[in-house]
Amino acid sequence: MLCNIPCRIVLTVINAVSLVVGLVILTGGGLLIWGRDIFTKVLDKFLEPFLRAIHVADDAAQVTELISRITTSTSPIGIVLLCFGAAVAILSVIGIIGACCNLLIVLKVYAAIVTVIAVAMLAVVILYFVKQDIFGEYAVKFFRMSVANYTSIEANDVHSLVVGFLQPYLGCCGVDSPTEFSQMAKKDVYDDREYIDLKYPIPCCKMTDKFILIDPNCPNDFTEQNSNIGIGCHRPMKDKVIEVMNKAMFALIATMVFLFLLVIFTGITIFMDCL
């Protein structure tokens, strides 16, 4: 019975750390669901350079609507994080109780639950890499809607903010072609300057990371050198979404490997107690 004391101490420490991690994840999920004010401040800072370039106040109605749409879309993610964080916290408490009190039945239940979670994570990882493109296409679908409804930067609606921010950021124009802006106005205002007889939207011009036009001749004269008219956003957007998702999946894989090792370690703890 005393042979497994070192293992139980290590198991207790590991679960204490995972308890803290679980509570952090749970808090993050709660903020995504209910912490609208905090999330709004973060988004405001992220969008600040673009909003300054088009002279739109952070609290303008269209910005509020955009942030509302983003926070609404992140609510499901928040729910997932909340549930996952709660599960990790509860599981950690079970592990701590089993290790501290040396309750073999509790440790066995703990190991079984961890195994199920690890296998579920493995299934999610496999499913993701099989259906990877779906996530990218989902983002492209929403962007296509904004392209179809885009009129101008001056309009200051949600679509102008989406197109105006994402195109310079990704270095592209339109979904597949710059000719897709069927509702585009021929006149627009950007950075206190008026432009007329526009062929393509101003966000198709190349800009700095502060959303300042690199070439003053664009948008009066669009070329391959001063604009992104030769690059559609379909591929860059998919690649960016997949890049972010891949990072999340690698984190999930690392967690999954850790859980499998934890199951093995718990098994050793139980085995040592039986000696």
Residue, then its C-alpha position, 0 to 999 in steps of 0.5 A: m500500500l505504501c509502494n504507490i505513495p510517490c505515484r499518488i503524490v505526482l498524480t495529485v500535483i498533476n491534477a492540481v495543475s489540471l484543476v487550475v487549467g480547467l478553471v481558466i478554460l471555464t472562465g474563458g468560456g464564460l467570458l465568451i458567452w457573458g463577458r461581452d464588455i471585455f470581449t468588445k474592448v479586445l476587439d476594439k483594440f484589434l480593429e482600432p487602426f482600421l477604424r482610425a483610417i476610415h474615421v469611424a468611432d469605436d462605439a459607432a452603430q455599425v461597429t457595435e453590430l459587427i462586434s455583436r455578430i462576432t460575439t454571437s458567433t463565438s458563443p458556441i465556442g464559449i459553451v464548448l470551452l465552458c463545458f470542457g473546462a468544467a469537465v476538466a475541473i471535475l475530473s481533476v477533483i476526482g483524481i485528487i480525491g482518488a490519489c490523496c485517499n488512495l481509493l482504488i475504485v475512484l482511481k479506476v473510474y478516473a482512469a476510465i473517464v480520462t481514457v474515454i476523453a482521450v479517445a474522443m479527442l483522437a476521433v475529433v482530430i481524425l475527423y478534422f484532418v479528414k474534413q479540414d476544408i469545411f472550416g475554411e469554406y465556412a469562413v469563405k461563405f460569410f465573406r462572400m455574403s459581405v462581398a455581394n452586399y458591399t457598397s463602399i467604405e463610406a457606407n460604414d455598414v457591417h459589410s464595408l467593415v468586413v471587406g475593408f478590414l479583411q482584404p488588406y489584412l489578407g492581401c486579396c480582393g474579392v472572393d475569386s475575382p475583383t469583379e464580384f462587387s456587384q453593389m459597389a458604389k463608384k464614389d467613395v471616401y477614404d482617409d478624408r479623401e474622395y475618390i470617383d469613377l472607381k473600378y474596384p473597391i478601395p480595400c483592394c489597394k495594397m495598404t500598410d498594417k495601419f491601413i494606409l494606402i501604400d501607393p497614392n495612385c491607387p484606387n484611381d489607377f489599379t495595377e498588379q503592383n499597387s493593388n491585390i486585384g490579381i489575388g482572390c481571398h478564397r485561398p488566403m482566407k481558407d489558409k488562414v482559418i486552417e492555419v489557426m485550426n491546425k494550431a488548435m488541433f496540435a494543442l489538442i493532440a498534445t493534450m490527448v497524448f498527455l491524457f494517454l500518459l496520465v492513464i498509463f501513470t494512473g494504471i501504474t499507481i493502481f498496480m503498485d498498490c496491489l503489490 
